[in-house]
Amino acid sequence: MSSKKKMTDESIWENILPQLRQIGGKHYKDYKIQPYEFISKNNLSFYQGVVIKYVVRYLEKGGIEDLEKIIHYTQLEIHKLQDDEVKAKYKKK
């Protein structure tokens, strides 16, 4: 058999449509909405996006470590919000 892909091979779309490709595992492939799509369409912050990503995958991939990452990134978001509040108070003065 030839090493060329058949035109009916669905994997040819992975090069054209990057949202059909996942590098390193299959832990997002079975979801109706991919985390990147939800994050992008809702204009979430970096930390919100990372939390969504780990919430979705922790059972299939990282387990407790992913749950710890959720806590860590949540703490980073809290710190960022607190910094933003302090900066806003000083700007008012």
Phi and psi restraints in degrees (value plus and minus 20) as a CYANA .aco file:
   2 SER   PHI     -89.2   -49.2
   2 SER   PSI     130.3   170.3
   3 SER   PHI     -98.0   -58.0
   3 SER   PSI     -29.6    10.4
   4 LYS   PHI     -93.1   -53.1
   4 LYS   PSI     124.7   164.7
   5 LYS   PHI     -99.0   -59.0
   5 LYS   PSI     122.2   162.2
   6 LYS   PHI     -90.8   -50.8
   6 LYS   PSI     131.6   171.6
   7 MET   PHI     -84.5   -44.5
   7 MET   PSI     -41.4    -1.4
   8 THR   PHI    -109.6   -69.6
   8 THR   PSI     -23.8    16.2
   9 ASP   PHI     -90.0   -50.0
   9 ASP   PSI      96.7   136.7
  10 GLU   PHI     -82.8   -42.8
  10 GLU   PSI     -42.0    -2.0
  11 SER   PHI     -87.7   -47.7
  11 SER   PSI     -36.1     3.9
  12 ILE   PHI     -83.2   -43.2
  12 ILE   PSI     -46.4    -6.4
  13 TRP   PHI     -91.8   -51.8
  13 TRP   PSI     -41.4    -1.4
  14 GLU   PHI     -81.9   -41.9
  14 GLU   PSI     -50.6   -10.6
  15 ASN   PHI     -98.5   -58.5
  15 ASN   PSI     -48.0    -8.0
  16 ILE   PHI    -107.1   -67.1
  16 ILE   PSI     -61.2   -21.2
  17 LEU   PHI    -135.0   -95.0
  17 LEU   PSI      74.8   114.8
  18 PRO   PHI     -81.2   -41.2
  18 PRO   PSI     -43.0    -3.0
  19 GLN   PHI     -87.9   -47.9
  19 GLN   PSI     -33.1     6.9
  20 LEU   PHI    -109.7   -69.7
  20 LEU   PSI     -24.8    15.2
  21 ARG   PHI    -131.4   -91.4
  21 ARG   PSI     120.2   160.2
  22 GLN   PHI    -149.7  -109.7
  22 GLN   PSI     109.6   149.6
  23 ILE   PHI    -117.3   -77.3
  23 ILE   PSI     104.5   144.5
  24 GLY   PHI      62.1   102.1
  24 GLY   PSI      43.5    83.5
  25 GLY   PHI      93.9   133.9
  25 GLY   PSI    -199.1  -159.1
  26 LYS   PHI    -150.5  -110.5
  26 LYS   PSI      -2.3    37.7
  27 HIS   PHI     -89.2   -49.2
  27 HIS   PSI     -30.0    10.0
  28 TYR   PHI    -131.0   -91.0
  28 TYR   PSI     -34.9     5.1
  29 LYS   PHI     -81.8   -41.8
  29 LYS   PSI     -50.2   -10.2
  30 ASP   PHI    -108.8   -68.8
  30 ASP   PSI     -21.6    18.4
  31 TYR   PHI    -102.6   -62.6
  31 TYR   PSI     123.6   163.6
  32 LYS   PHI     -86.6   -46.6
  32 LYS   PSI     -53.1   -13.1
  33 ILE   PHI    -145.1  -105.1
  33 ILE   PSI     102.4   142.4
  34 GLN   PHI     -91.1   -51.1
  34 GLN   PSI     125.7   165.7
  35 PRO   PHI     -73.3   -33.3
  35 PRO   PSI     -62.9   -22.9
  36 TYR   PHI     -80.4   -40.4
  36 TYR   PSI     -56.3   -16.3
  37 GLU   PHI     -89.6   -49.6
  37 GLU   PSI     -64.0   -24.0
  38 PHE   PHI     -81.6   -41.6
  38 PHE   PSI     -66.1   -26.1
  39 ILE   PHI     -81.9   -41.9
  39 ILE   PSI     -67.4   -27.4
  40 SER   PHI     -86.0   -46.0
  40 SER   PSI     -68.1   -28.1
  41 LYS   PHI     -88.6   -48.6
  41 LYS   PSI     -40.2    -0.2
  42 ASN   PHI    -123.5   -83.5
  42 ASN   PSI     -12.6    27.4
  43 ASN   PHI      28.9    68.9
  43 ASN   PSI      26.8    66.8
  44 LEU   PHI     -96.4   -56.4
  44 LEU   PSI     134.3   174.3
  45 SER   PHI     -90.8   -50.8
  45 SER   PSI     149.4   189.4
  46 PHE   PHI     -74.8   -34.8
  46 PHE   PSI     -70.9   -30.9
  47 TYR   PHI     -85.6   -45.6
  47 TYR   PSI     -59.6   -19.6
  48 GLN   PHI     -80.7   -40.7
  48 GLN   PSI     -63.4   -23.4
  49 GLY   PHI     -82.7   -42.7
  49 GLY   PSI     -63.3   -23.3
  50 VAL   PHI     -84.2   -44.2
  50 VAL   PSI     -61.5   -21.5
  51 VAL   PHI     -81.5   -41.5
  51 VAL   PSI     -65.3   -25.3
  52 ILE   PHI     -77.6   -37.6
  52 ILE   PSI     -66.5   -26.5
  53 LYS   PHI     -77.0   -37.0
  53 LYS   PSI     -67.5   -27.5
  54 TYR   PHI     -93.0   -53.0
  54 TYR   PSI     -52.9   -12.9
  55 VAL   PHI     -82.0   -42.0
  55 VAL   PSI     -62.5   -22.5
  56 VAL   PHI     -87.5   -47.5
  56 VAL   PSI     -58.0   -18.0
  57 ARG   PHI    -119.7   -79.7
  57 ARG   PSI     -30.6     9.4
  58 TYR   PHI     -78.9   -38.9
  58 TYR   PSI     -53.1   -13.1
  59 LEU   PHI     -92.0   -52.0
  59 LEU   PSI     -52.4   -12.4
  60 GLU   PHI    -111.7   -71.7
  60 GLU   PSI     -39.3     0.7
  61 LYS   PHI    -147.5  -107.5
  61 LYS   PSI     -93.9   -53.9
  62 GLY   PHI    -115.9   -75.9
  62 GLY   PSI     -30.7     9.3
  63 GLY   PHI      36.7    76.7
  63 GLY   PSI    -153.1  -113.1
  64 ILE   PHI     -80.2   -40.2
  64 ILE   PSI     -56.7   -16.7
  65 GLU   PHI     -80.9   -40.9
  65 GLU   PSI     -61.3   -21.3
  66 ASP   PHI     -86.1   -46.1
  66 ASP   PSI     -56.3   -16.3
  67 LEU   PHI     -84.3   -44.3
  67 LEU   PSI     -58.2   -18.2
  68 GLU   PHI     -86.1   -46.1
  68 GLU   PSI     -55.7   -15.7
  69 LYS   PHI     -85.4   -45.4
  69 LYS   PSI     -58.3   -18.3
  70 ILE   PHI     -78.2   -38.2
  70 ILE   PSI     -66.3   -26.3
  71 ILE   PHI     -81.5   -41.5
  71 ILE   PSI     -66.0   -26.0
  72 HIS   PHI     -79.7   -39.7
  72 HIS   PSI     -69.3   -29.3
  73 TYR   PHI     -89.2   -49.2
  73 TYR   PSI     -49.2    -9.2
  74 THR   PHI     -86.2   -46.2
  74 THR   PSI     -62.2   -22.2
  75 GLN   PHI     -83.3   -43.3
  75 GLN   PSI     -58.9   -18.9
  76 LEU   PHI     -84.4   -44.4
  76 LEU   PSI     -59.0   -19.0
  77 GLU   PHI     -85.1   -45.1
  77 GLU   PSI     -61.7   -21.7
  78 ILE   PHI     -80.2   -40.2
  78 ILE   PSI     -66.1   -26.1
  79 HIS   PHI     -80.1   -40.1
  79 HIS   PSI     -63.4   -23.4
  80 LYS   PHI     -81.6   -41.6
  80 LYS   PSI     -65.1   -25.1
  81 LEU   PHI     -83.3   -43.3
  81 LEU   PSI     -60.2   -20.2
  82 GLN   PHI     -84.9   -44.9
  82 GLN   PSI     -62.2   -22.2
  83 ASP   PHI     -81.0   -41.0
  83 ASP   PSI     -62.4   -22.4
  84 ASP   PHI     -82.7   -42.7
  84 ASP   PSI     -58.2   -18.2
  85 GLU   PHI     -85.1   -45.1
  85 GLU   PSI     -63.1   -23.1
  86 VAL   PHI     -83.7   -43.7
  86 VAL   PSI     -65.5   -25.5
  87 LYS   PHI     -81.6   -41.6
  87 LYS   PSI     -59.8   -19.8
  88 ALA   PHI     -85.0   -45.0
  88 ALA   PSI     -57.1   -17.1
  89 LYS   PHI     -85.4   -45.4
  89 LYS   PSI     -61.3   -21.3
  90 TYR   PHI     -91.6   -51.6
  90 TYR   PSI     -48.5    -8.5
  91 LYS   PHI     -89.3   -49.3
  91 LYS   PSI     -50.0   -10.0
  92 LYS   PHI     -91.7   -51.7
  92 LYS   PSI     -45.6    -5.6
